[in-house]
Amino acid sequence: MQKIRILLADNEPEFLKTRQKALEAEGYEVIPATNPEEAKSLLKKNFNLAIVDLRLTDDKDEADMSGLALIKSATPEVPKLLLTGFPTVEVARRALRASVDGIPAAVDVLSKQDTIDSFLLAVAQALGRHASPKYKSRMWFKITLTVLILVVIASTVLVFVLGKGVKEVFITILVGLILEVIAALFVKSLIEK
């Protein structure tokens, strides 16, 4: 199976490096770009997703919207995420508003302050069904762990606080397993959307 190719364009070397590593750890092939010209040239190639910084030329220039201009001029077939260290309603509105052809420039606007997990979730959502297996297993692990912790807490409350016996604890564990199955089905339906 061919790897999912992502263009990652940002003029901050450290941010570019950390996000590239996170994406590659998920199994994506990441092609970095550090300026609008390089990103524009690379976008002519075959990508599954483009992630582009709003201020791709100069982070200190409040008028710099070179990243937004780039994604507006790029092919609409490739979904695009707009990154910004300076999120505003106006930026989001401009990026997500449908253009003449009815397609918005970006499918989502992300803050650079978002966590890696939020970033990876947005990437998975932008790619639709192509969420990486590592991301899926990590999501499954988090939900499983949460349900297990809730079952342990409920069992402890039943035994020590309410003075219930083995029967009630067994029922709690059974309910916990049922919740686990429901959570698994819910996660599967989210991932397959």
N, C-alpha and C positions, 0 to 999 in steps of 0.2 A: 504494500500500500504506500502511495506517495505521501510524503510529509506535507502538512499544511504550511504554506509559505506566508510569512508576515513581514511587511515593510514596517520598520520602526524608525521614525524620523524625529530627532530631537537634537538641539544644539548644546545640551548639557551633557558632557561626557560621562559623568558619574551616574546620572539618572538613566541615561541610555544603557550603560553597562549593567546596572542592577536589574532593569526591566528586561533586557535581552537575556540575562542569565535565568530569570524567573520563567520566561517564555520557553527557553530551550530546555529547562528542567521538565517542562510539561510535554516535551516532544515536538515542539514546533520548530520549523526552520525559520530563523530570523535574519533578515538582511537589514543592517543599520544604515542610516543616512544622517548626516549632521548639518545639512543646509538645504534650502529649497531647490536649488539647481540639481543637486545630487538626487534628492527625493523624486523630483519631477522626471528625471532621466530613468530612475529605477522603476517608477510606476508604469512605464511602458511595457515592463515585463509582466509575467504571469504571477499574480499574487492572489491569495484567498482573502486577505485583510490588510488594510493600511492603518497604522496608528501614527498620527501626526501631531506634533506640538503646535499650538496656536501661534506662539511667538518663535517661529523657527529661525528667524534672522537675528533678532536681538531681544533678549528677555527684559532689558531695561527700557525699551521703547514701547510705551503704552499704546502707540498707534500701530505697532507691528501686528498684523494679522496675516502674515505670509503663509502660515500653515492652513488657515481657513481658505485663503485664495487658492492654494495648491489643491486642496481636496475638492473645491468647487469646480476646478478646471479638469480634474481627473475623470476617468471613465466611471460611469455610474454602476457598472457591473460589479465593481469591487467595493464591499462595505468598508466604511471608514469610521474610525474612532478619533475624536479630536481631544487631545490632551491639553490641559492648561494649568499653570500655577496660579492663574488669576481668574478663577471662575466667576462669571457674572450671568445674570439673567439675559442680558443683551447678547453675550457671546453664544449662550445656549440657543437662544431664539434664532440667531443668524445661521447657526450650524444645522439646526434641526428643521428649519422652515423649508418646505418643498420649493424647488426651483421651477422654472418654466416647464420642464419635462415631468414635473410631479414627484420627483425624487429628491429627498433632502441631501445635503452635502455630507452629513454624518449620520450614523445610526445612533450614536450616543456621544455625550460630552463627559469626560472624566477629569477630575481634579488630580493634580500630581500629588496632593496630600493624601489621597485614598490609600488604603492598605494594599499590599500585594494581592491578598485574597480577593478584594473588591475589583482590582485591576484584572485578575485572571478570570473572574466571573463575567465581567463585561466582555472580555475577549471571547469567552465560550458562548455567551449569548449572541454576540455579533456573528459568530461563525455558525450559529444555529445548532444543528445536530452534531457538529464536529468537535464537541468538547473532548479534550484529551482524556485518555484512560486514567492518567495519574490524578487529574482534577476530579474525575468521577469518584475514584476510590477515596480520595481525601474527603470529599463531601460526604460520602457514605460513612466513613470512619467518624466524622464529627457528629453526625446524627445518631449513629449507633452508640457512641460514647455518652451522649446526652441522655438518650433513653435509658441506658444502663444505670447511669447515675440517679435518674429519677426513680427507677425501680428499687435501687438500694436504699434511697432516702425513704420511700414509701414503706418498704419492708421494715426498716429501722423504727419508723414512727409507729407502725402497727404493733411491733413486738414490745418495744421499750416504753413508749408513751401511752399507748392505748391498752397494753397488756393483752394483746390478742395472741392466739395460738398458732400452731403450725398450719392449720387449715387456711387462715386468713393470709398468712405469708405466702403459701402456695398459690392462692388465688391472685395475689398481687404480682407474683412472678409470672404467672400465666398471662395476666393482663399486660404486663411489660413486654412479653414476647409477641403478643398480638400487636401491640403498639409498634414494636420493632418491624414487623412485617408491613404494617400500614406505612410506616416511615420509608421503608425500602421501596414500596410501590409508588409513593409520592415522589421520591427523589428520581426514580426511573422515569416517571411521566414528565417531570421538569426537564430532565436531560434530553429526552427524546423530542421535545417541542422544537 
